[in-house]
Amino acid sequence: MFVLDSSGSMQSMLYPPEGYSDSIDHGLSCSLEVGRYDRVEIAVNKTTGSVLFRLEETGRGGSTSSWKTWNTTSNCFKDTEKIDVYLYAESSGGDGYYYSSNNDHLVEDVSGHFLNWFFSTQGTPGSYVADHFLEEDGTTVRRTKLGVERRTDGMKTAANSLIADLSDVRIGLMQFNGSNGAKLLTGLTDLTDDSTAEATKVSLTTKVDAISASGYTPLAESFTAVGRYFVSGYSDALLTYDTQLEDDDGDPDTEEVETPLQATANSIFAGAAGGSSTTTILNWGGIDEPSAASSPIQYYCQQNFMVALTDGKPTRDDSVSSILVGFDEDCNGNPGGCTDDPDEMKEMDDVIKALYDIDLRPDMKDLNGDPVHNNITSYIVGFANDGLSDSDLMKNAGALGGGGVYTADNAGQLTDTFNTIMKRVRSITGSSGAISFNSTSLQADTLLFNAKFNSGQWRGYLSAWALSEDGTALASDETWEASELLDARTDIDDRLIITYDNGGVVFTAAAVGGSGTLHNGDLAISSTVSGGTADDKVAERIAYLRGDRSAEGEDNDSFRERGSRLGDIVNSSPIYVSEPNEAWSNASFPGHESYETFISEKASRTPMVYVGANDGLLHGFNASSTGANKGQEVIAYLPSAVLSSTAGEGLHALTSQDYDHEFYTDGTPTVRDAYIDNQWKSILVGGLGAGGKGYFALDVTDPSSFSADKAGDIVLWEFTQANDLGFTFSRPQIGRLPNGEWAAIFGNGYNSNSGDAGLFIVYLDGNDGSDNAYKYISTGTASLADPNGLSSPAIVDENKDGTIDRIFAGDLKGNMWAFDVSASSSSDWGVAGEGAPLFTAAGKAITVAPEVARNGESTGLVVAFGTGQYIVASDTTDLNAGSFYVVADNGKYSLSESDLEVRSLTLDETGEVPIRTVDGNEFNWSSKSGWYMPLQTGSGTDGGERVVSRASVQGSKIYFNTIIPSGQICAAGGSGWLMSTNLFTGLVGDDPGLDGNRNGEIDDDDAGTAGVYIAGKMPGQSGFIGDGQWIPMSDGTPIYEVGDTSGAGRLGRLSWEEMVPN
C-alpha cells in the first residue's frame, strides 16, 4: 500500500529546482534590494506567459510594490539578498493573469541570485531577458518556470513512473484525509494479468494525478488506517497485540505464565475518542470494504508492505487507539530514543511497530498447519525536507517497521528511492516464492553443498553444511557460505579471474580492455544510454565485474547495486572435486598403468567445489571444512561466449540500472580425470545452460598452481558452432573413445539454427589426429518449423575396458536415441538401429539424461528416463502429463508405449501424507520391452506432472522425482512426488524404497509404497548417501528421506555421471 502525502505543504516548491546552481554567473550588476519587504509574488499572463513580480510587506499595515517586469537594469536582484517567495501562480484572476497567493507555495529565504535565474532566460550568449513561462511546445502557458515543480508534482512524477514499471504485484493507494486519518483511493489492485495491467495502470495514474494538496499530516492515523484496511473482512477477529505474565492459578508461589493480550482488529486499528479528529480512521472513499472472501491478505505466504511518503512531521495526529499509544513500550533499542509524548503527536513509530509486530491474520496457517506471521513491513520516505529523515521519530519508524527510512530531495531522487524500495520488496517476495529450482546439492565426504538464489537482488549463495555421522541431518550452522566470504574481501585485485581471448588470459583491463579485443566490443557499450551507444567505461566495468563496488549506486550514471559479488545460481549445480578416485587403473588402454601414481601425487590436493553463476563466472571455491581458506574463492572463469555487443545483453547489461535478469554461466560443469598429452589431468568441461551457445574446457588438475601466469595453461579451449549448437542445456560427459581420443560429449541443445537434434563429440586435446576438433552425429530430425534438440547424454562402457561403446540421449520430440561409437574409426560412428530411435514417447519432451544399467532379468541394457519440460515460462501452465519409462536396449528399435507394460498409480490419502501405490501385470522381457508409468495430468492452476531431473539406480531399485508446477500462490513453484519402484518390474510389492507411513524407517508397513507426496515445493535430483537421499527443494532447503538402497540382481549402473541435477 502506497500512502502519498497530500498535506498543504506539498504545494511548496521543490528547491533548488533542476537547472539551477548558485555557481551560475549571470554577469549582471543588479542593485534591487528588498528593503522592508519580506515576500515576492508573481503573476503570469494567461495568453503570453509573460511574468510580473512584486514585493510585499506581510506585517500589519504592510504595503506592496508595484508590479514589475524583470530586466537587467533596474529590476534585477542583488545576488546576496534573501527573501521568501511564492513561485506558483495558482489563482486565476479576472484580468488575464494567474496569481500566486496561497501561502502553501512558500519557499523560504531564497537568494537574489536565484530570483535572477528564475525570472530570466538567456537570449544571445551572455545576454539575459525576461523569461516567459511556457511549456516546451512554446505556446502552452505554465504557472511557474519550466523545470520548477511543486513537491506534489515531483511526487506524482515519481509515483507514476513507478506504476508504469510495475508488474506481478498488487498495489493500493491512500492519501491523507485532511486531519482525519487516510482516504483510500484504490484498494489492492492486481497487476499480474497482462491483459488488464495496462488499463489498471492508467486508472492508478489517474488517481495519483487527481491528488490535491491541502490540510494536515496525520501520519500515525494514516498508518493506523493502513492496518484497518489490511484486516478488512476479518475486523472482528481477535488479534494478539502483547503478552503479560500471570499466575496460572492465583497462587503467588506458582510460576508465572505468559498469557496473550487480545483485542479485535477493529478496535486496535481505530481512532480514539476525545482527540482533535474524529474516531473514523479510514475514509473508504466510496470503495466497498472487502469481505472475508476478498480480504487484502489472501495467502499465508503473502508479503505485505507499506510505502509512505511525507514532507513533514505529524500534525493533527492525536487520534489512535489506546492500544497503539506507546506501543514501543520502554523504547529499548529505539535509535531515536523515546518519542512517546502524546502532546507532541509522536505515535507514528508506535503504529508502525504494531503493523510489524502483530499477526494480522492468525487464522492463516501454512501447508503443514503451522502458524505464519502475517504482518506489514513499512518503508518511510522523507521528501524535500532537510533533516526530516534524521529526526528521532523517523529513525524509530525506520527501525521498528522493518523496512527503513529514506530521503529524497527532488523528483529524480524520489523515483530512484521508490525503485530501490521496490527492489527490496521484490527481494523478500522472490526468496519466498520461487518459480524455478533455486537449490541444488551434492554430498561429498561429510559436507553437503547447497546452492540457491535470491531473485530480488539476483544474488547467489553457496553453503557448505556438515552432515551428522549417519548422514541424516545437517549441522545447526553452516560450515561456510561463499557469498559472505567473497563480499568480505577487501582487495579485489588479488582475485584470480581468467577468460578466453584466443587462449586463456587474465580478466583485467590491461589484458582484455583494449580496442579490438573480444571483450571491448561488449564492455564499451553504455549501460546508461539506450541504443548500444559506446562510452569510455570499459575499465570501470571490468573492475565492477571483478568485484569493485565503489561505482555502484542508485543514480543513473552509477552502476547497478548488487546484493552480492556472487551472482544468482539458478540451473548450475555445485561439483565437488578432491583427490582422484576413479577406476582407470583397471582399464586396458595405454596410460592406465600410471593412474595409481597420479592418485598418489594428487591425494592431498586442495578440495574444490565449482559452480556457475549469472554474474558471468564459473566460480571455484576451496571446499575444505577447516582452515583459514575454507570457502574462499580460488579461481573464476569468464567464458567469452557470454559476450555480446547487443544493448541489454552481454556483460555490460550486468552494470545497468535497468538490468533485467539474464542467464550467463548457467550450466552444471563436469570434472573427470583424462589421459591427454601422455599424462593424467583433471579436466572441467562446462556449458552456459540458458546463458548461451558455448562450452569451455579447463585444466583443474592442481588448484595450488592456479595463477595469472598460467592462464594460458588452465584454459584448454572454448567451443562454439554456428549451425547445430543451440543453448547448451546438455550437461557434458567426459570419456575415452575407441579411436583413442578423450572427449567431451554433449547434446546439441535447444534452439539451434538448424533445428536438428544431434550429438557433439569434442576432443579434449583439440585434434583427433586427422585435424578434426570434433565429431557431430545428426539424428536427421532437423526442422526449422518445429525445431528439435538433443538433451544430456549418458555414456556407457559395456565391456568395462575403460572405453565408451554406446551413448544414449533423448530429444524434445520424445525420441530416445542410442549412438554406436564402438568402432575404432570415428567415420563409422552413428545412430544405432540404422538411424531409428530406440524408443519414442510421442509428443513428450525428454530433457534429462537417462540412467542406464544392465538388465538383471534378461540380456542387454535397460534405459530409464522420464519425460517433461520445465524451461520456458509457458511450461508452468502446461497441463500435459509426462511419463516414466524403463526400456530395453537389446537390438530392437522404433519402440513405442505399445511395446511396454503399463503401470498405474493409485492415490492413498489415509495416512500422514498422501502416498501412491502402483499396479500392473507382471511381464516377461522376451515379450515386452519394458514398462512405463503415466503421470498426473494437470488441472486448474496446476501444470502436468513431469520428470525434469535424472533418475538413479540404487541396487535393484529406480528412484526418480517428479514435479507439478503450479500457478497457485504459496506453492514455491509447485509440488511433486518422490518415487521408487523395482527397476525391472515397475512394481513395489514387499520391497519398498520409501517410508510411506513416515515413521522414519523402511519396514513392512511401507509395503507397496511407490510415491510420497511433497507439498508446497518441487523436488530436484536426489543425492544418495548410505541408505537415504538428500533432495534439493525449490524453496532453497534440502530435505533428507530415509530409503532402502539394497537389492539383488544381475545389474550395475553403467552410465557415468556426477550425481547432481542436470
N, C-alpha and C positions, 0 to 999 in steps of 0.2 A: 504494500500500500504506500503510495506517494502522498505525503502531506505537504502541500505547497503554501507558502506564506502569502496571504492576501491582506496583510495589515496595511494601514495607511502609509507607513514608512517605505513600503515597496515602491511608492511613487517617486521616491528620491532618485536623483541621477546617479548612475554608476560613475564614480570618479576615481582616478582620472580616466577619461574615455580613450578608446583606441585611437591612435593617431596623434595624441598629444604627448609632448615631452617638455619638461622645464628647461631642456637644453636647446630648444628651438631658438634660433637667432632671427628675430624679425627685422633687425636693422633699423628699428624705429626709435625715435626720441620723443616719447609721449609724456605729457605732463598732467593729464587729467587725474586729479586727486579726489577721493570720495568725501573727504571732509567729515561733516557731521552725519552724512548718510551711512546707513548700515545694510542696505539691501539693493540688489539690482533686479529689475523686472524686464521682461521682453514682450514685444508684440510682433506678430508675423502677419504680413499681408496675405489674405486668403487667395489672392489671384496670382501674385507675382512671387511670393515667398520672400520679399524684401523684409528686413528686420529693423526694428526700432528698439531702443532701450532707454530706461530712465532710472535715476537714483531715487531712493525713498528713505525717509526717516521714519522708523517704526514706533518711536515713543509717543507719549501723549502730545497731541498737537503737532505731530510730525508732518513734515512737508515733503513734497516731491519735486524733482527737477522736471524740466520739460523733456519730451520725447526726443531722442537724438538718433541720428544715423552715424554708425561708426565710420571714422575716416582717419587718415594718418597724421592729421594736423591737430585739430582742437578736440577731437572726440575719440582719442585712444588713451588707454590707461597707462599710468605709471606702473612699470613692471612690479615694483615692490609693494604696491597697495594690497590690502587684504579686505575682503568684504564677502558677505553671504549673498547667494544668488538663487534665483528661481529661473530655471533654464528650459522649462517645458510650457508651451502656450496651450494649456488645456481648455480654457474657457473660450467660448465663441461670442464675440461682440457683434452688435448690430451695425457696426461701422466698417465692416470689411476686414477686420483683424481678429486673430486669435490672441488671447492674453494669458500671461502667467499670473495666477492669483491664488493657487492652492498652496497652502503652507507645506503640504507634504512633499513638494518638489524641491525643498530646500537642500542646497549644498553649502556647507558652512566654510567660511574662511578660505575662499579661493583667491588666487593672486591676480593682479592686473595683467601679468604676463599670460595667464590662462585666458582671461577675457579677451585679450587682443587676438589670441588664436581662435577663440570661439566665434567672434563676430566677423572675422576676416577670411579671405581666401587669396591665394597668390595668383595674380594676373600674369603679367610678363615676369620673367625671372627677377627676383628682388623687389618686385612691386606688389603691394598688397592693396586690396579693395574690399569694400563691404561684401560679406557673403550673402547669398540668397539660400534659404532653407528649402531645398528641393531634393526629391529622390534622385536616384542615379539616372532616371529617364530624362531629367532636366525640365520636367513640366509639372509633376505632381508635388504639391506643396506639403512640406513636413512641419511639425510643430516644434522641432528643435533641429539643431545642426545634424547633418548626415554623419553617422558614426557615433553620435551621442545617444545613450539609451537610459531609460529608467531601470531600476532594479527589476521591476515586474517584466519589462521587455526581455532582459537578459535571462530571467528565469524561464520565460516561455520559450525562448530560442533553444535553451539547453534541454528543457523537458521534451520539446517536440523533436529535437534531434535524436534524443534517446529513444523515444517511442518509435521513430522511423526505423531504427536498427534492431528493435527487439523482436524476438521470436521464441517460441516454445516456452512461454511463461504466461501466468495470469497476472494482470495488473489492475489496480484500482486507484482512484484519485479522490483526495479530500482537500479542502481549503479551510482556513479559519472561518468561523461563523460569527463574525463581529466580536462580541465579548462573551460569547456562549459556546465554548467547545468548538466542534468542527462540523462542516457541512459535507455530506457525501455527494461527490459529483458523478462518480460511477463506481459500482461495486467491482469486485474482482472479475475481470473480463479476459476471456481466453484468446491468446494469440498463437495457439498451436495448430489451428486449422488453416492451412494455406489458402483455402477457398474463400475464407471470410476475413483473414487477417488484415488485408489492406483496407477494407471498409471499416473494420473496427478501429484501425489506427486513425483514419480520417475522423471518426467520431470522437476519439480521445483527444486529438489535437484541437478539434473544435471546442471541446470542454476547457482545455488549457487556455486557448485564446480568449475565451469569454470571461476569465477570472479578472475581476476588478479589484483594485487595491484601496481598501478603506478599513477603518476600525482598529482593533487591538491585536495583541499577540498572546492568546490564551494557550500556551504550549502544553501545560500539564493537562488541561481539559481536553485539548485536541487529541493528545496521545491516549487519554482515557477513552475517548470516542473510538479510537482505532481498536482498542481492546473490546469495547462494546460491539463493534461490528464483527470482529472475528468470532465472538461467541454467539452470534445470532443463530437462531434455530435451536440453541441449547442454553438460552439465557437463564433458564430456571434451574439449571443443573448446579449441584454443589461442587465448588472448587476448593481445594486445599491451598490456602494462602500463607500458612505458617504452621508451626507446631509449638507445643508447650509441654513442659514436664509436669506430670500429675502423679499422685499416689494412685495405684491401681485399686486400692480398697479402702482408702481413707486412713489407714494406719500409718502414722509418721515414721514408724520403724521399717516400713516396707519400702523397697527400692522404687524410685520414681520411674515412670514410663513416659515415653514420648507420645503424645496424642495430637491429632491434627486439629487445626483451627479452620473451620469451613464457613463459607457463605455462598449464596447464589451468585452466579456470574453477573447477573443483572445488578445486584447490589454492590458488587466490588467495582465494576466499571460504570459508575454513576456519578452524578453531581451531588453536591452537598447542600442541604437546605441551610439558608442563612447566609450564603455567600452573596457577592455582588451580582453574580449571574444566576440565571435560573438553574433548576436542577436537571433540565434537559441537556444532556451532554452531547448528544448526536442528533443533528438535523439530517433526516434521511433524504432531504432534497427531492421529495416526491417519488423516491425509489422504494419499492416494497421491501420490507425486511425479509431476508432469506429465511426459508423454512428449514426444518431439520434435513429435508431431502437435498437442499441446495446450500447447505451451510458453507461458509467460506473455507473452513478446514474440512476437507473431504477425505483425506487419506492419512493413515498413520505415519507415513514417511514424508509427508509434505513439509517442506521448509517454508517458514513464514517470515516475512521481512517488512519492516517499516523504514522508509527513507524519507526523512523530514528536513525541510529547508526553512531556516529562519534568518532574518536580518537583524534581529534584536532580541533582547532579553524579554522574559514574560511580562505581560501587562494584562490587567483584568483577568487574573488567572487564579482565583481563590476558591473554586468550587469543585473539589474532587471528594470522593467518599472518605470517611474517616479511616477505612482500612488502608487506603493508599497514602494518607498523610503520614510522613515519617517512615515509609516502608523500608528505607535503607537502614533503619534501626540505629545501631550505635556508631555508624559511619566508619567502622574499621575497614581499612583497605580503600576508602574513597580517596582518589588522588587530590580532590579538591576539598577534603575535609567535610565537616558537617555543613549542610545547606538547608536546614530544616526550619528556618524561621518563617512561620506562616504569614507574618506581616510583610515579608519581602517576596511573597509569591515564588517560593523555591521548591515546589513539589514536582517539577518536571522530572528530575532524576529519580525520584521515588516511583513515579508511574512507569518510567522506562525499566526500572529494576523489576517491577511487578510483571510487566509484559514478558520479561525474560525468565523470571523465576517460576511463575505459576503455570502449571499444566492446564491449558485452556480446554482440553478435551480428554479428561481422564477415562472416558468410556472407550477410547480407541486403544486397541492392542495390536501388536504385530502378529505375524503369521503363526508364531509359536504361543500366542496368548499372553505374552509378556507386556507390561506397561511401557508406553512410549511418552516422552516428554514433548508435548505439542505447545511450543511457546513462540514468541516473536522476538527476532533479533533486530535491533534498531541501529540505523546509521543516521547520524545527525550532521547537517552541513550548516556552518556559519557563513553567511553570504554578505559580501560588500560591507563589512563592519570590522574594522581593525580591532583586534583584541577579543572579539566575541568568543571565538573558539577556545581562547585561553582562560576564560572565566571559570571559576570553581564549579559553577553549575554545569557548564558544558563539559568540562573534564569528567565530572562524575557521570553525566549522562552517557558519554562515550564509553567509559569503563564498565558501567553497570548494565548497559544494553547489549553487550556482546559484539557490537559492530564497530564502534569507534566514532570519533568526531573529526570532521574535515573542514577545510577552509577554502573558499573561492572568492575572488575579488571582482570577477567580470564574467561575461557570458562564456568566453572561451574556457576559462578555468573551471566554470561550473559544468560545462559539457564534459570536460576531462574527468572531473570529480564524479559525476554521475556514471560515466563509463567505467571508472575504476571500481566504484561500488558494485556495479552490475557484474564485473568480472569476479569480484569476491563472492557475490551471491551465487553466481554460476559455479564457482569453485566448490562451494558447500554442496549444492544440489548435485553437481556432477559426480562427486565422490560417493554419494549415497544412492545413486540410481543409474548405474552403468548400463549401457546398451550393447556393449561388446565385452569380450573377456578382458578383464584388467588384472588377471592373476595367472601366472604360470609358475610351476615349481619343479624342482629336481632334487632328489635325495642323493647325497654324496657323503660317504663316511658317516659322520654324526651330525652333519649340517643339512638343513633344508633351505634352499634359496627360493625366495618368493619375490616375484616382480609384479608391480602394479602401477597404475597411473591415476592422476587426478585430472579430470577433463576441464576443470575451470581454469587452472593455471597451466594446463598441459605440461605438468611436471611428472617425473618418474621416481619410483622408489625401488630399490633392490635391497632386500633384507636377508640376513643370514640368521637362522634360528637353530639352536641346539635341540636335538631330539632326546627324549628320555631313553633309558637303556633298552627298553623293549620297543622303541620306535613308535609308540602310540600317542605321544603327547609332545607339544612344543614347550620349551622353557618359557617362563613368565616374561622374560625380557629378551629382546633380540640381541644377538651377539654383536652385530654391527649393521648399520644402514648406510648404503653407499652415497646417497644424495646428501645426507647430512655431513659426511666426511668430505665430499667433494666441495660442498659450499663453504666449508670451514677453511679451505686452503687459502692462504694469503698471497701466495706467489703463483700466478697462473703461468708465468713464463717457464716454470720447470715442468709443466705438463708435457708429456710426450704424445703429440698428436701427429700422425703421419697421414699422407694422402697419396694420390696417384696423379702423376703428370708425365706420361711416357716412362713410367717407372716410379718406384717409391721415393717420396720426398717428404720433408717435414712440412707441416701446415703452419707456415709463418708468412708474414707479409713479404719478407725478403725472398723467400723461396717461391711463392706462388702468386704474389700480389701484383707482379709487374704486367705491363701491357703485353698482350699476345699469349698469356697463359690460359689454360682451360678455366681456371678459377676466376680470373679477372673478368671474363665475359659475363659471369653471374654476379660477382660481388660488386661490380661497378654500377649495377642497376640500383637506382634510388629507391629507398623504402618509404619515402615521404611524398614523392611526386609520382602521379599516375602516368601510365603510358610507356613504361620501360625507359624512362629518361636516365642517362648516366650521370653520376656525380663523382666526387673525389674522395669517397669514404671507404675505399677498399681496405685500407689498413685498419681502419676503425672496426669494420665488420669482421675482419679476421680476428682482431683482438676480442670482440664480443663473442664470436663462436668458440674462441679458446677459453672463454670464461670471464673476461673482463666485464665488470658490471658498472663501471663508472659512468658509462654513457647511457645507461638505462634511465627511463623517466616516463612521465605521463605527457610531456609536451610532444607536439607533432614532429619536431626536429630532433627528438631523442629516440633512442632505440627502445623496442618493446621491453617492458618489465617482465622478467621471468620469475616463475615461482622457485626455480632451482636451476643450477647449471646442468643438472641431469634432466634431459627431456623425457617425455612420456614414453613408456614401454608398453606397447599395445599387443602386437602379434608376435614379438620376438620372445623366445624362452631362454632363460639362463642356462648356459652349458658349462659344466664343471670339468676341469682338466687338471690332473695331478700327475703322479708318476705313471709311466707307460705300463699297461696291464693287459694288452691284447694277446691273442694266442698265435702270433705269427711264427713262433719258434717251431710249431708243429706243422707248418706249411711245407710245401715241396718246391717252391720257386727259388731262384737264385737270390741270395741275400738273407734268407730266413735264418741261417745259422748265426748271424751277427745280431739278431734281435735281443738275445739274452744280454749281450754286452750293452746294448742301448738301454735296456731296462735298468741295468746296474748303474750306468753312468747318470741316468736321469732320475734315479729313485728319490732324490731329495730336492728336486726342482720346486720352485715356488708354485704352490697350487693357485690356479686361476679360475675365475668364472667370467665368461664372455656373454654379452647380451647387446642387442641392437636397440637403439632409441631414436625417437623422432626429433632429436637435436642434430641429426645428420651423422651421428657417430656410432660405430661399433665400439663398445667400452670393454676393457679388460681390467678386472679388479682382483686384487690379492684376496684369495679365498680362505686365508688362514683363519683359524678360530682364536688364535692368541698372537701376541706380539704387537709392536708399535705400528706395523704396517698393515694390519688386518683391515680389510675393506677399502683400502686406498686404491685409487686408480693407478694402474701401472702403465697402460698404453691405451690409445684410442685411435681408431682408423676412420677416415672420411672417404668413402667411395666417390670417385669423380662422377659416377653415373647419376648422382643426385643433383648435379649442377644443371642449371637452366637459366638462360637469359630472358625467358618469358616473364613478364611482370607478374608478381604474385606467386611465382613458383621458385624453385631452387632455394639456395641458401639465403639469398638476400631477403626472401619473404619472412624468414625467422626473426629478422630485426625490425619488421614493420609494426607500427601501432595498429594497423588494420589486419594483422595476421589472422588468417582463417585456417584452421588446423590442416596441416599437410602431413603425409607419411614420407619418411625418408629411408632410414636404415631399419627396416621393419621386419626383416626375416630372421628366422632362427638359424644360427650357424651350425655347422657340423665340424668336429675335430676328430681326426684319426691319424694313426701312425702309418706312414707310407715309405716305401723304399724307392727313392728317386736320386738320380745323380750318384748312384752307388753308395748311398748312405741313408740311414733311417732318419726321418724327420717327422715332427708332428705338424700336420697341415690343417689349417682352418679354412673352410670354404663357406662363404655367406652370400645371401641374396638380399634384395631390397624389399621383398614382400610387396605390400601395396605401395611402396615408395618409388618404384620404377622398374626398369627393364635392364638388369645387370647383375653379375656375380663377381666376386673377388676371391683371391686366394692369398693367404698369409702363412708364413713360416713362424709358428709359435713354439718351436722346439724348446727354447731356453729363455724364459722370461727375464732371467737375471742379466741377459745380454742385450735386452732391448735398449736402443739408444738412437738418437738422431743420426749419428754417423752410419748406422746400419739400416736406415730406412729402405735403401735400395735392395738389401738382402731380405728384409722382412716381407716386402710386397712381391709376390710372385707374378701376378697378373690381374687384370680386370677383363671381364668378358661381356661383350655386348654383340648383338646380331640383329640387324635392322628388320629382317623379313619375318623370321619364325619365332623369335624370342618375345614373349609377352611380359606382363607384370609377373615378377619372379616369386610367385606364391609357393612354388615347388621347393620343398626343403631338399638340399643336395645330399647325396650319399657319396662316399669315397671308397674305392676299392681297386683291386688289381684285375686286369682283363687278360684273356688268353693271348693277346698279342704282346704281352709282357709290359704293357703300359699301365701306370697308375692314373686314375682319372676321377674327376668329379662328375657325377651322373645326376641329372635332374630333368624333370618335365619342362616343356617349353612355356608353361604358364598360361595366363589368360590375356585376351585382347591383343594378340599378335597381329601384325599387319597381314599375315597370310590367312589367319583364321584356322590354322592347322592344329592338330594335336600330335606332338612328336617328342622324341627323346634326344636330349643332348648328352654326349659323352665328351668332356673337355679334359685334355691331358694335362696333368699337373706340371709337367716339365715344359709344356708349350709345344711339343712336337712328338709325333708318333714314329719318327724316323723316316717318314716319307713326306715331310714338310706339311703335315696336316695337324692343325692345332686342335681340331675337334671333329667328331663324327655326329651327324644328325640323322636320325631314323624317323621318317614320317609314317604316320598310320594311314595316310591317304584320305583323311576326312576333312581336308581344308574347305572352308566355306566362308565367304565374306558376308553373305546374307544371314547366316546363322553360325557365328564363329564357335569353334571348339577350342580346347586347350587341355594339355596333359598335366596332371597333378603330381604330387610327390611319389617317387618310386620306392619300391623295396628291392634290394639286391640280394641274390641267393647264390650260395656256393653249395650245389647239390652233393658233390663228391668230397667235400671237405678238404680240398687240396690248397685252399687259400686263394683261389681264383674264381671270379664271378662266372657263372654259367647262364644265368637266367635273371631277367629283370621284369617286375610287374608294376603297372601303374594304371590308374583309372583316369577317365576324362569327363568333361562336362556333359557329354551325351549319355553317360551311364555305361560306357564300354570299359571293361577291364581287359587290358592288353597284356600279353606275355611277349617279351622280346628275347629272342635266342641269340646270345653272344658267345656261344661255346666254341666257335671256330677260331683258329689261330690268326686268321686274316680278317681285318675289320670289314673288308668288302663283302664278306659272307654273313655279316650280322644283319638282322632284320626282325620284322614282326613274325612271331611263330604262327603256325596254323595257316600258312600260305596267305598271310595278310588279313585273316579274320580275327576278330576279338575272341578272347577266351569266353567271355560272358557279356551279355548286355542287359542292364536294368533300364529298360526303355524310359526315357524322359526323366531319369533320376541322376542328378549330377554326383559324381564321385570326386570329392575334394581333399581326401586324405590318403596317405599311403596305406596299402594293405598290410596285413600281417600274414606271414607265410610259415607253414610248418609241414612236417612230414605227416602223411595220413596214417594215423595209428591204427586204423581199421581196414586199410586197403593199401594199394600201391600208389606211388606218386606223391604229389603235394596237395595241400589244401590252401586256398587263398581266402582270407577273412577280411571283410570290409563292410562299411556302412555307406549309405548314400545321404546326400543332403548338402545344402549350400548355405553359408552364413557369411557373406562377403559384402554385399551391397545393401543399401537401406531397404529396398523392396523385399529382401529376403525375410525381414522381420514379420511381414504380414502374409507371407506365402503359406497357404493352408494345406498344401500338398504334403503328404507324409513320405518319409523315406523308409528304407528297409535295411535289415542287416542280412548279410549273405556269407555263407561258407561254401565255396565252390571247389570242386576237384580239378586239379591240373594233371590229367593222365592221358593226354593225347586227343581229347575231344574239344572241339571249338564251336563257336557260334551258339553257345548255350544260352538259355533263357530261363525265366521262372518256371516254365512248364517242365523243365528238366530237373527241378529241385523239389524237395518235400517241404510243404508249408508248415510253419509253426505259428500257433495262435496264442495270443496273450489274453489273460483274464485278470481283471482288476479286483483286488480284495481290500476293502476299506474297514475291516472289522478290528484291526489291530491299532497299535500306537501310531503308525504311519501307514499310508497306502503301500501295498506291495503288489507284485504281479506273479502269477504262475503261468506256466507255458504248457500247451498241449499239442499233440500231433502224433501221427502214426510213426512207428519205427520203420526204418527202411534199410535196404541193402545197397551198398555203394556200387554194386555191379549193375543195378537197375536205375539208380538215381545218382545224380552228380553233385549232391549236396543238399543243403537246406537253406531256407530263408524265412525271415520273420518280419512281416509288415508292421510298421509302427503306427502311431496315432495320428489321424487326420486332424488338422486344426479346426477350430470353431470360434466364433465371436472375435475377441481381440487376440486370441492365442494362435500363433502360427502352427504349422505342422511339425510333428516330432521328427528329428533328423539326427544323423551321426556326423559330426564335424571334427572329431578327434580320433586318433588311431587306436585300434583295439590292441589288446595284449594277451598273448597266450601265457598262461601260468599252469604248468603241469598239463592236465587234461582239460582244463577249463579255458574258456574265452571270456575275457572281461571287456566290456565296452560301455561307454556313457552316451546318453542321448540328451539333446536339448530341445526345449519347446519355447521358442522366442515368444515374447508377449508384448502387446501394447498396453497391458494393464500397468497402472501406476503401482509403485512399491514392489514390483516383481524383480527388481535388479536385473532386468533384461528378460526374465522368464523363469522357467523351472526345468526340471529334467529328471532322468532316471539313471541310477547305477544298475547295470545289467550284468548277469553272468549265467552262462549255461555250459553244458558239456560241449567241447569244441566239435565233436564228431556227430553228435545226435541232435544238438539244438534243444535238448531237454535237460531237466534238472534231477528229478527223482529224489533219491535219498542221499544225494551227494551235492548239497548246495554250496555255493561260494559266497553267499551274502547272509547277513544277520537280519532275517525278516522280522523277528519279534523284538528286536532292539534291546536284547539283554546283555550285549557286549561280547557274545561268543557265538560261534557256529555250532549248533547242536541239532539233535533230532527234531526239535520243534521248528526248525527252519526248513525242513524238507519241502521241496517244491518251489522255494522262493527263487524267482528268476529276475526280479527287479525290486529296487527300493526307491521310493519317490523322494526327490529333493524339492522342497517348496521354496519359492521366492528367489531362487538363484539358479544359475545354469552351471553344471559341472564341466570342467575341461578334461584333459587327458590325465589319467592316473599315473603316479609313480609308485612302484611297489617296493616294500621293504619288509623282510620277514614274512609273516602271514597276514599282512594287511596292505592297505593302499592309502596314500595321501592324494587327495583330489583338490586341484585348484578350483575355486568358485568365482563366479562372475562378479561377486561383491568385493573381491580382493582378499578373501580369507580362505586358506586351505583347511580342509577337514580330514580327519582320519576315519577310516572304515575298516573294521576287522574283516578278515576274509579267510578262505581256505585255499591255498595255492598248491596243495599236494595233489597227487593223482598219478595214475599209471598209464601205460600205453606206449606203443612204438611210435614216438614222436620226438619233437625237439624243435624249438623255433629256429628257423633257418634265415629269416630276413635280418639283415644287420641294421641296427638303429641305435640312436640315443633315445632313452625312454623319457622323452619330453613331448609336449604338444607340438604338432606340426603347424 
